[in-house]
Amino acid sequence: MANHTVKMPDLGEGITEVEVVAWHVQVGDTVTEDQVLADVMTDKATVEIPSPVAGSVARLGGEVGDVLAVGAALIDIAVDGDGDGDGAVASAPAGPIPAPAAPAAPSAPARDAPPRTDAASRAPAPNAASPSATTQQAAAPRAPAVSDGDEKPIASPAVRRRAWELGVDLRQVRASGAGGRIMQADLDAHVARHGRSPAEPAGAAAAAAAVPARAGEDTLQEIKVIGLRRRIAQKMQESKRRIPHFAYVEECDVTELESLRAQLNRRFGDSRGKLTLLPFLVRAMVLAIADFPQVNALFDDETGVITRHSAVHMGIATQTDAGLMVPVLRHAQDGDLWANARAIGRLAEMTRSGRATRDELTGSSITLTSLGALGGIVSTPIINAPEVAIVGVNRIVERPMLVGGALVARKTMNLSSSFDHRVVDGQDAAKFIQAVRGHIEAPGVLLAT
């Protein structure tokens, strides 16, 4: 037997390090050539690392959450014969880096560890490797079938993550993809037939599920920050640390806008689709940006260069079970209300299901964020660096207002926005939001231009 060290491959695009977000093998497991060993996350994507050889796992190069440099030892595999010895590098995935997705999670029935008591919490942490049930194996093409026995399901990180959220055991899902690979459509069909697992909480609730503490007992649950959650934390911290945020809040009367939206949905909803508030806000921002191009820009503070965009690539902050992500509505200035509404809906669905591509998740020039009905009265959104502005939408409330000397009920909403004060002056920020407000309060212009 000889030792074959698989090193972290160069994934291109100047990437120097990656984070291990899931192991698909454990020490002692037998692996085949091209079998997926681990999922690693770059700044832009989750990538599967395949095995270049067949053998048995002798050592893992780190735990889930560890950051490894390109060229570092990822895993040691014992192989028959002389092998290739140390220094072997796994082949990088062919073609473009796979689409960014929520961090890979173990396929069911793997779950987060249960809460521990105070005494248990002082014990050494267990190995973070995923159960071998998540190991992917190469298989010959076959008809759709349910995995049986110890056969291990083949699925992408996005499919495994979604199955985990739904409480679905991938071994029970009929696969239709090449080589017995489970596709998103297979998961959809399984859920349509059988529903999600009633025994398991779904999505983020699974991580928070805990046995209620008995009287006098305090249970502790340690949750390691890894994958997308870590990326979000790092980016938000970096944005807040490096950007001098300037906040500006303005109240808007959306009574006429909401009336217009209701009329359009009654008349065109069946033929052109229902309109939410978002496409109206996108259009209002697009029109205002034409007069204030300095807010539709990126700032590289290391080189001191501001890059203004002539097109509006609107980031739409979207909450997913894995965390906040920002798909991009490209060339928002070119779409009408319905075109942008369809595009926003598609982007949101793709992002929440983990199927958004890297191009759909990068390249925004300004961001719109909304918590919908939970939007509160005022918020202070963090700028999506290297952008210089973000517009936050608060909830709509109905309250009495004086209009022409008469007390009437009006629907109002606050816009809570943040700007990079190094690039956008306070007066310009205020005038920009006032322009957005003007378009919202006279919504006919949103249809006429």
N, C-alpha and C positions, 0 to 999 in steps of 0.2 A: 504494500500500500504506500502511496505517496500523498503528500499534502499539496492541494491546489488552492492558492489564495485568489479569491475573486476581489478585485479592487474596484472602487467606485469609478465608473466611466466618466469621461468628459461629455457632458450633455449639450455642450455648445452655448452660444449666446453669452459668453463670458462668465458662466456659472462656475464658482470656485468651491462651493459647499452646498450640501443638501441635508435635509432632516429625514431621519428614518421615521415613517409614520405607521408602518405595519410590517411585521414579519409573517411570512407564509410557511416558514419551516422552523423547526426546533433542532437543537443538538440531538443527533442520533437518527434523524429522519433520513430516509433514502430519497434522493432527488434524481430526476432525469434531465437530460439535456434540453434546454429551452424552458424548463419549468420555472415559473416565477418564484423568486426567492424573497423579495421584499418590495414594498412600495416606498419611494422616497419623494419628498416634496421640495421643489425649487421655489423661487419667488413667484413663478407663474404656472406651475403645473405639478400634478402628481404623476410620477413615472414608475412603471413596473421594471424591475431589474431581473432579467432571466439568468438562468445558470448556463454557462458555456460548456459544462461537462456533466457527466453522470457520476454519482458516488453517494457518500453519506456525509451529513453535516457534522463537522468536527468542532467548529467554534463560530459564534456570532460576533461580529465586529462592534456591536453596540446594542443598546436597548432602544425601544420606541421612545422617540423624543430626543435622542442623541443627534448632534450635528456632526457630519463627517465631511472632510475635505475631499475634493476630487483626487483620486489616486490612493486614498486611504484604504486599508483592508476592510472589506465589507463582510466577508464570510470565508471560512476555511472549509474545504470539502476534501474528504479522503477519497482517493480514486485508486483503481486497480493499476498495477504496473508502475512505471516510473513517473507518470503524470507529467505536468508541465512545471511543477515546483512552484515556488513563490513568484509573485510578480505578475500573474495572469490578470488581465483586465476584462471584465464583462463587456460584451458588446453593447453599445448604446442602442436603444430602440431605433429601428429603421424609420426613415421619413421624419416628418415634423414631430416635435414633442407633443405627447397626447394632450387633449383638452384639459384645462384646469378643472378640478373637481373638488368636492368636499373631501377632507382627509379620509383615507380608506379606513373603514371600520371592520372588525371581524364579522364574518358571516354568522348568522344565527346557528347554533344557540349561544355563541360567545357573548358575554355581557360584561359590563363594568363589575369590578369586584364589589362585594357587599360591604356596607359600612363596618368598621371595626371598633371594638371597645377601646378604652384608653390603654389597657394593657396590650392589646393586640397591635395598637398603632405604633408601639415601640419596637415591635419585631422587625427584622430585616425585610425589605420589600421583596416580593416574589419576582421571578423573571418576567419581564413584560412581553415576552414573545407571544404571538397569537397562537391559539390551539392549532394543532396540525390539521384539524378539520378544514382550515381555510387554505391549505396548500393547493395550488393549482398544478395540474398535471397535463402534459401533452397527451392528446387522444386523437385517434383516427376519426374522420368524419362519420357521423352516425345519425340515425333518425332521431327526432325529438324523443327524449326519454327522461325519466326521473332517475337521479343518481341512486344507486343502491349500496347498502352495506357501508364499507369504508371508502368508497370512491369519492374523490374530493371534487367539488364543483369548480368549474372554470368560469370566471366572471371578472369584469373590469372593476377597479376601485369604486367607480361611481355606482355600479350595480350592487356591489357588496354593501356600500354605505346605505343605499336606499332600502335594501333588504333588511338591514339591521334596524333602520328607522321603523319599518313596517312590522318588525317582529316575524319575518319570514325566514324559514330554514331553507337555504339555497339547495340543499340536497333533495328537497321535495318539489323543486321547480323543473318543469320540462324545458330542456334546452333546444333551441332551434338554430343556433349559430354554428359556424364552421368549427369542427373539432369538438363539438359538444359544449360550446361556449354559451352561457346564459346571457341573453340580451335584455334590454329594458322592456321590450314588448313581451318577453316571456314572463317577466316579473309582473307586468300589468295584467296579463292573462291569468296568472296564478291568483293574484289578489281578487280579480273579478269573480273567479270561481269559488275561492275559499275564504276570502277576506284576510285581514291581518290577524296575527296571533292574539287571541284574547288573553293569553297568559302573560304577555309581555307588554309593558308600556312602550309607546313609540317615540322616536325622535329624541329630542332633548330631555323629555320626561324620563326616559330610561336611565339617563345619567343621574338624575336627581332622585330616582326611586329609592327608598330606604325603608328598613324595618323601623316602625315607630319605637322610640326609646321608652323603656319601662321606667317607672317611678324611681328617681334617684340615680338613673344611669345616663351617661352622656356618650353618644356614639359619634365617632369621627370618621369622615370620609375624605381621603386625599385624592384629588383629581389632578393628574399631571397635565400641564398646558402644553399641547403638542399640535403639530399639523397646522391647519388653517387658523385655529384659535390662537396659536402662538404668532402666526404671521400677522393677524389682525392686531394683536396686542403690541407687537413690535412697530407696526406701521403707525398706529395711533399715538404711541409714545413718541416716536420720532417726529411726527407731524406737530404734536403739541410742543415738543422741546425746541424745534428749530424754527417754527413759524410764529411770529407775533400776531396772534389772532385779534381781530377787531370785530366785535359783534354789533349788529344793528337789527332792531325789531320794529316792524311796522304793521299796523292793523289795516285790514282790507275788508270792504263791504262786498260780500260775494252773493248778495241776494239776487241780483240780476243774472249773474253767472250761473247760479244753481237753477234759476228759472229757465234760462236758455238751454242748459244741459238737459233738463227734464223734457223740454219741448223736442229737442233733437232726438232724444232716445225714444220718445213716443212715435215720432214720424219715421225715423231711419233705423231704429234699433234692430228690427228684424232683418233688414236688408244690408246694412252697413256695419252693424255691431254696436253694442252699448258703449257709451263714453263715460269714463271715470273723470275725476278732477284732473288727473295727471297730464293728459294731453293738452288741456287748456293752459296749465301752468308752464308746460314746455313751450307752447306757442308764445305766451306772454314773455317768457325769458328770451326767446329767440329774437323777438321784435325789440326788446330793450337792449340786447347785446349789440344790435346794429349801431346804436348810439353810444355804447360804452364798451368798446372792444377790449379795453384793458382788463375786464373781468374774465374774459374768455381766453385765458392764457396759462402758460406753464412757466415756472421760475426755477432755474437751475442755480441754486445758491452757491454751489462750488465753483462754477465758472462765471457767475454773475450775469447770466444771459436770460432774458425774458423772451419767450416764444409765443407770439399771438397767433391764434387760428382765425382764418377767414370763415371756415365752416364751424358749425356748432356740433360737437360730439358730446352729447348729454349723458353723463353718468346717472343712472337711476339706482340709488341705494336700495338694495333688496335684502330682506331678512330671510335667511334659510335656517334649517335645523342645525347646520354646521357653523353658522355665524353670518355676519354681515358681508355681503359681496356687492360689487358695483358693475353690473353689465352696462354696455354702452350703446345708446341710441345714436348711431352715426348719421351725420348730415341731417340733424333734426330740422334744419331750416327748410329742407326740401319736401317734407311730408305734411299733408293736411292733418286735421284732427283725427280722422279715422285711420289713416295710414300709420300715424304715430301711435295711436291707441293699440292697433294690432301688433305693431312691433314691440311695444312695451310689454304687452301680454305674453308674447312669444318669448321674449328675453327673460321675463320673470319665471315662466314655466321651465325653461331650459336651465336656468340658474338653480332653481330649487330642486330640480331632479338630478343635478350634477352633470348635465349634458352640454352646458355652455362651452364654447370653444375659447381658446386663449385670446383670439382676436376680439371676441365678444365681451371679454372681461378686462381689456386694456385699451388705452388710447383716449380716455375721456379728457375733455378740455374744461369742463365745469360740471358740478354735480348737483342734483336735486334729491333731497331726502325727505321722507314723510313717514310718520308713524300712524297715519290714518286716523281712525276714531280715537286712538290712544295718544294722539299727538300732544296733549297737554296745552298749556297756555303759551309758554315760552320755552325755547330750548337753545342750547349753544352748540351747534354742530361743529365737529372737528373737520378741518379742510382735508380733502383727499389729495395729499401732496403727490406730484409737484404742482397741482392746480393752485389757483390763488383765490378761489371763491366757491362757496357752497350755499345753497338756498334751502332752508328748512321750512317745512309746512306744518303748522299746528292744526288742531282740530277746529271744525266749524261749530260755532255756538250761536244760538238765537237769543238776542237780548234787546231791551228797549233802547231806542236812539231818537234823538231830536232831528227831524228832517223837515226843513222849511218851517220851523216853529211848531211842528206837530210831533207828538210822541208816537212812534211806530215800532213794530217789531222788525228787526233786520238780522240777517245772518252775517256774522263776522268771522274772520280768521286772521291769525297773525302769521307773518312771514318772519322767521328767525334765521338770520343769515350771518355767516362769518366770512371775513376777508383777510388776506395776507397784507398787513399794513406796510410791508416793505415795497409793495407793488401798487396797491390800490389805496388812494387817499380816502379819508373818512367822508369828505364831501362827495366824491365820485361814487362811493359805495351807497350813500344815502340816495343820491339822485338815481342810481340804477334801480334800487328797490322801489323808489317812488314811480319810476317808469313802468316797472312790472305791475305795481298796484294800479296805475292808470289803465293799463290794458285789461286787468282783471275786472275793474269796476265799470268799464265800458266794453263788455265782451263782444259786441258786434264787430269790433275791429279784428278780433281773432279769426272771424270768418271771411272778412273782406280783404285781408292782406295775405 
